[in-house]
Amino acid sequence: MSENKDLHPTTSGQSVEDVKFVYDFTEGNKDLKDLLGGKGANLAEMTNLGLPVPPGFTITTEACKVYLASGEEPPALRDEVSAHLAALEQKMGKKLGQPDNPLLVSVRSGAKFSMPGMMDTVLNIGLSDESVQGLAQQAGDERFAWDSYRRLIQMFGKTVLGVDGDLFEEALDKAKAAKKVTVDTDLEAADLKKLVTTFKKIVKKEAGREFPQDPREQMDLAIKAVFDSWNGERAKLYRRQERIPHDLGTAVNVCSMVFGNLGPDSGTGVAFTRDPASGHQGVYGDYLQNAQGEDVVAGIRNTVPLAELEKIDKKSYDQLMQIMETLENHYKDLCDIEFTIERGQLWMLQTRVGKRTAGAAFRIATQLVDQGLIDETEALQRVTGAQLAQLMFPRFDEQAKVEQVARGIAASPGAAVGKAVFDSYTAVKWSRSGEKVILVRRETNPDDLDGMIAAEGILTSRGGKTSHAAVVARGMGKTCVCGAEELEVDTKRRRMTVPGGHVVEEGDVISIDGSTGKVYLGEVPVVPSPVVEYFEGRMHPGADDADELVEAVHRMMAFADRKRRLRVRANADNAEDALRARRFGAQGIGLCRTEHMFLGDRRELVERLILADTEEEREASLKALLPLQKQDFVELFEAMDGLPVTIRLPAPPLHEFLPDITELSVRVALAEARQEPHENELRLLQAVHRLHEQNPMLGLRGVRLGLVVPGLFTMQVRAIAEAAAERKAAKGDPRAEIMIPLVGTVQELEIVREEADQVIAEVQAATGTQLKLAIGTMIELPRAALTAGQIAEAAEFFSFGTNDLTQTVWGFSRDDVEASFFTAYLEKGIFGVSPFETIDKDGVGSLVKAAAQAGRATRPDLKLGVCGEHGGDPESVHFFHEVGLDYVSCSPFRIPVARLEAGRAACQSEGSDHR
């Protein structure tokens, strides 16, 4: 025992012998999600509230972690499970698998974060050849007992013993065909008895063993299967997609069975306290008579709307409505509820804070504020920048000529267009080839996750808002239409037939509208989102549905702007982008890339500068560029009047302004062969060869250009200073900041700064205008971050160039690695997300934090910002808030996301301070 204590400590550091691994539902609460998982914690909470929850117990995530680390269950677990099982048997007045009156249990997974359908569940554990007779006798329903037994063998065979689930489905289809029926409920007891025999034969053949008749063996094997499912491929893929940590483990819930398949006075359903698609209040959900819960979630049989339950069973309906109100007021949020009615008795099987669409999230947050259930700070925690980004995607043009062929259930909004594909493998394959695809299935299951991630949208002919497709799509922000019953989906022949007989073959383009449930043939044009129109100033909060969403977004943005400390600037290189950024709420420009001003018609002037052999030629080229650059800056300062504009001097290598070496070589060779004049092309080719570098991103670029190409930086500084002086003369308020790129040592910055200060002084003297132009640097090299204290002596601000800093810290060439091995790194879990998408806090982030602290130690008023694309990434924005930066800068379209996340980050900091 003592050896186990050393070998397998728990994550809390305690020996496994000192830890409690099993909790009764009466012992936990909703705040123990880390230990009991979301499902277990909420079952305990509902039990505490006095709601009708079937008795049971939860095996903790700590037990799972020990099992996954060692390959063995904690030694004490079996005894703890036995003790809790005995208590459950005493409470229920019957024993697990008791021949004459069996106690049956379900074994369900339950991680901290909801992972719908990704891990394993087994129902009806305790049934055997012997106890099925007792269940039939006690229930007075032989058909029900044999139906429950075949379900157990089917789920146990697939989940625990690894038998191909299609073998059971094929046998079930044959049984229905032999009986000439189409639904499971039309099979009689005798049919189901035969099916049980067939299922057991399948298990024996495929698993190499008999289906276990010992109920305790069934339960123990099911518990292990749930533990193992944490590391199943579909669970790992889902966690990577949703950024759920891999080390949390899952809890296991053992719950006494209640049965919805006991006849027409029984049933099962899923309910939402508000519509998860729109956020509107009302009665939302699905109900299925004479069924178990898996039938609803799997979408195998089409459900009826929850409102129909009032006609079917008024007493249970009224009780359910009362419980839903209790739960929403208790959790202060949209609740997703699973329930079963057993012969008129309502039982609550699960509740959780429900997944919702982006639009619903914003509406619900503002509704709850208006109802006084939450305050503005809490409301900001209920929405995310990722959801706001979804709301900014385009939608279908309502004025377009379209051919609607079907209408299903609007399960997850958005406008998705793509080629129809009928299996997950094809969806992934075509997507990787650059094709946009719509995954079409009768219903999805967890094995379809790869294809769902790859697809633009999901279309199913079965299922409702609570089906697997709907729940997973909402969680991922994917467009989804479910239950389009008019469609005949034939996955084997890879096609679907639409009303009227038209056949959509694999590869044909279709369009689906997740906001209306409509399905169209061909490509439907899209128009801008109303949320983007709001940010552009073309739409104002109003009364109809689109305006209601705009109103909710408007209010949440106002909350965020009041709360946030971080300012948000834009990466913009011209007046047009600057004006758009300002409409989107930008508080200045954090990065103007001056090299972008050298493209187009001006490329020839830059070529002349590079080819210059004499000082006169170089000065002539710079003189020609100066007025053009000045005008660029005048327009930029006018667009951003009164707000800071950070202008980065040229950063890329000079060869980027010259023609491609291969293309130029061909031109020279052809000209020579034709004996045509080619002096200019030859000079260009010689310059390209002269400037060629093995690794140009680490070569002659940034501040190094300013030090070895005389006049390049000073020309730009003069253009900036003269533009600022001109705007001041026009009564404007230019606030220019000059940024020196790729500095690695303070000496580089000091030399460039001295030259810049001299140019600014000359412009002031010539124009009689007092100019205050801040000079700072871009921190994009590890050495700059490590010597930030020294560099701050010559810099008035730092802006972290996290794109290049990520490249230089990791030793990556972004253009090369993303296409070559990043996919493998993400699949293997080396990256949870690309370090170019979300900042690597441990590596790159630690340099940012250290440089910020060292810089401020030297210069307490040092302004700190970030201008890499991380400035618009939600998770990265929170990090930048934590390390004390003053602003983030990002592309104009991402400014609203950064504003929202900056507000959320401030609220989270407040919460941490209070704790």
Secondary structure by P-SEA (a helix, b strand, c coil): caaaaaaccccccccccccccccccccccccccccccaaaaaaaaaaaacccccccccccaaaaaaaaaccccccaaaaaaaaaaaaaaaaaccccccccccbbbbbbbbccccccccbbbbccccccccaaaaaaaaaccaaaaaaaaaaaaaaaaaccccccaaaaaaaaaaaaaaacccccccccaaaaaaaaaaaaaaaaaaccccccccaaaaaaaaaaaaaaacccaaaaaaaaaacccccbbbbbbbbbbbbcccccccccccccccccccccccccccccccccaaaaaacccccccccccccccaaaaaaaaaaaaaaaaaaccbbbbbbbbcccbbbbcccccccccaaaaaaaaaaaaaaccccaaaaaaaccaaaaaaaacccccccccccccccccccccccccccccccaaaaaaaaaabbbbbbbcccccccaaaaaaaccbbbbcccccccaaaaaaaaabbbbbccccccccccccccccccccccccccbbbbbbcccccccccbbbbbbcaaaaaaaccccccccaaaaaaaaaaaaaaaaaacccbbbbbbcccaaaaaaaaaacccccccccccccccccaaaaaaaaaacccaaaaaaaaaaaaaaaaaaaaaaaaaaccbbbbbbccccccccccccaaaaaaaaaaaaaaccccaaaaaaaaaaaaaccccccccccaaaaaacccaaaaaaaaaaaaaaaaaaaaccccbbbbbbcccccaaaaaaaaaaaaaaaaaaaaaaccccbbbbbbbcccaaaaaaaaaaaacccbbbbaaaaaaaaaacccccccccccaaaaaaaccccccccccccccaaaaaaaaaaaaaaaacccbbbbbcccccccaaaaaaaaaaccccccccccaaaaaaaaaaaaaaaaaaaaac
